[in-house]
Amino acid sequence: MPEDSIKIEDLSIRYWNNVGGLGGDDKKRKTIVLFHGNSSSLDSWKKTKTLDELSAKEYRVFAIDLPAGKGSMSDKISPRILKTNPEKIITVFDKLFEVLDVGDSPFAIVGHSMGGGFALAYALSRPKRVGALVLVSPSVYRLSEQEKSKLSDLDIPVLLVWGDRDRVFPFDEYGKPLKEPLPNAKLLIVKQAGHGAHLEKPDEFNELLLDFLSEAM
């Protein structure tokens, strides 16, 4: 499947997609975008076979090496800019999705930890673009008070996936306050899994993901 990099806002961003490999009219298919966690890269979605599973169900898939985090091979937006100008990464995503021709129809974003936080922030900023979210132990501490006030307005299907042994963002401390204001959120706890439930229990995660997407998209 194609893997390449592209220049966006003077950043070289690595990505993977299966466009052109499905046959027929790709644009008529539902689109899924994947964001990795802080210590990972888009390769994490290869290791879990999530890219294979989504492609087998004929979704259009775009896995992004985010311009942030320790594991990504893309150029990085500086942490200072991410903190002082959070709209910067939203602009980068807008331009990236346009150049990659992600499409005009609402798409789903699957994000883990840092990537889940970015996915949620993007959905809050661009609610007409995102049709569903799958957030695996998302990092929500970056959300501003203004963003948090918009959670109750985010009326799209949201799947929250949490490992019952997550010590990085324990569910009681982070998951419960996130789920409560979301009007259409579903929570699934993965037993005997930590912060990377999708990495520790990939088969279970992929099954949960596909079931959710079949209903939400």
N, C-alpha and C positions, 0 to 999 in steps of 0.2 A: 504494500500500500504506500502511496506517496507520502514522503516526509521531506520538508524543505524549511527554509527560513525566508522571512520577508521584512523589508524595512518599513517601520511605522514610527513616525515622530523621532527619526534618527536612532531608533532602537532596532536591532536585528532580533526578530522574534521567530523562534522555531515552532513548527506546528506539524501535525499529522492529520491527514484526512483520507476518507475513502471515496471521495467524489470522483466519478468516472469509472469506478470499479464495480458499481452495482448493476449497470445496464439500464436501459430504458431512460426515462426522464427523471434524473436525480432530483430536480427541484420540486417534484411532486411528493417527495418522501419527507417524513418528519425529521427534523434536525435536532441533534444533541451536541452540546458543547461541553467539554470536560476541562476542569481546572484542578490542578494537583495541589498538594500541601507544601508547607514551607521547606521541608527537607527532601522533597521528591522532585520529580520532573514528569513530563508526559509519559515517560517510560513506565511509570507505576501502573498506568492503565493497560499497558501491554502485559505486564507481569500478572495482573489479575485476570487477564483475558477478557476484560470488559470491552475493549475495542472489537475483538472477534465476536463476542456475543451480540453486541449492538449491530454490527455489520451483518451478522447472520439473520437478524430480524429486519434487515434492509432499511435501517435508519441511516440518514446522512450524518456522519460523525466528524467532528473537529476537536482534536485534543491539542491544547495550547500549552507551550512551555511559557509560563507566566514571566513577565518582566519584574519579578520579585522572588525572594526566597533563596535558600541556600543551594537547593538541588537543581534549579533550572539552568539550562545552557543558553538561554536568551540573555540579551543585554538587560541590565536592571535599571529601573527607576530608583533613584536614591531614597533611602528610608526617610530622610528629612523632607523630601518633596511629597512622599506618600502621606506624611503626617501633616504637613502644612497646607498641601493642596490635594486633597483626596479626589477632586474632580479630574485630576490628571490621568489616573488610570482608567476612568470611565471614558474619557476622550480617546485614549489609546485603544480601548476595546471597540468603541464605535468605528474607528477607522480600520481596525483589524478586521472586524466582521464585514465591513463594506468591501474591502479589498479581497477578502477570501470568498466573497459572494455567499455569505451564510444564508441570505434570503430575507424577504420581507415578512414572511409568516412568523408568528411567535414560536420560539424554540425553547427547549429545555436546557438548563445548565446543571451539571453535576459537579459539585465541588467538595473537596476535603479540606478541613482545617482552614488555613489561610485562604485557599481557593474557594472554600465555602463562604468565607466572609466577603471575598470579592464578588462572588456570584450573588449573594444577598444584596450587597450594596448596588450592584448593577441593576438588579430587578427593581429595587426601590427607586432608582434614578430613572430607569427606562421601563416602566411597568407594561407598556404596550408591546414591547419587544420580547418579553419573556413570558412563556406560557406555562412553565412548571419549573420547580426547583427540587433537586435532591441534594441535601446538605449532610455531609458526614462529619460529625463533631466540628461544626463550623466555628471559626474564630470570629466572635462577635464583639470583642472588646474595642475594635477599631470603629464601630458604628458610632456616629455622633448622636446627640440627643434628638436632633431633628430627624435623622434617619429612623431612630427607634420609635418616634412618634408616628411614623408612617407605616409601621408593621401591621397595624389593624386594618389598613387600607389595601394591603397586598392580598387581594382576593384571587389567588391562583393556587392550584394544588402544590403543596409543599410536603416532601417526605424528609423527615428528620431521622437519621440513622446514628445511633450512639452505642458504643461498646460499654457494657456494664462495668468494665474495669478501667475506663478512661480516667487517668490521673492528670492529664494535661488540662482538659476542660471537662471536669466532672459534670454529669447530667444535672444533678440537683442544683448546682451553682450556675451553670450556663444554659443547659437545655430547657429546664422548666420556665425560666423567665422569657426565653425565646419563643417557646411553643404557645404560651398563654395568649398573647395578643394576635397571633396569626389565625385568621378566621377559617382557613382550609388546610390546616396542617395535620399530618399523620405521623406518629412516632413509632419507630421500631427499635427495640433494644436487642443488640446482638450479644448473646451470652458468651462468656469467657473470651471477650475481645477487649482490647484497649483503645487507644486513641485512633489507631488505623484499622478500624473494623473491616473495611473493604480489603485491606492487605492481609489481615490475619484469617479472615473467613471469606475468601473471594467467591467461592461457589454459592454460598448463602447470600452474599451481597448481590451478585449478578442476578440471582433469581428474584430477590426483592426488587431490584431496580427494574427489571423487565416487566414484572407484574404491575408495578406502579405506573410505568410509562404507557403500558397498554391501556390503562384506564384514564390517565391524565392527558395524553396527547391525542 
